[in-house]
Amino acid sequence: MKYQLDTEEKEILDAFERGELKSVPNVVQEIDVARQAARNTFNKTKRVNLRLTERDFQLAHIKALEEGLPYQTLLSSVIHKYLTGRLIDKT
């Protein structure tokens, strides 16, 4: 089966084929986080309006782009992890 790849996808495939990509050390945990984020995307039952500073709003957008998530999903995940005691400070 042939797929049309965009420029970014071609770069990733080329790097993979050259052996330049490395698996993350905690791949199982990363997969679990992605699965939970996917589940949470379809598991929304309440709407919340949230006021953020412009700086926090921009930082949320940047972090979401880095993670490949919509910013709303990222914020929802952070709130969920905090409320369930799973938010970990890496400092």
Phi, psi and omega in degrees: 000133180254141180240148172275116179259140174278178185302314181297317180296322177296319178298319179295315179299316179299316179296321178297314182294332177277356179077022183274346183268141180236144178289147177289150183297329183247055187300322181297317179295318179297320178295318178299318178298316180296318179297316180296319178298319178296316178299316181296331180300324183259004187247034183265131180237342182230145173260144179225133171266131185229129178262128179236156171292157179303319181297313179296322178298314179295318178297322177296318178297316181296312181297320179297319177298318179298324182272350181074033182235155168295146185296329178296320179295318178300311180297319178298319179295317179298315179297315180299314180297320178298313184292334179262006177075019181254003178280122187248129175275120183270009181275000000 
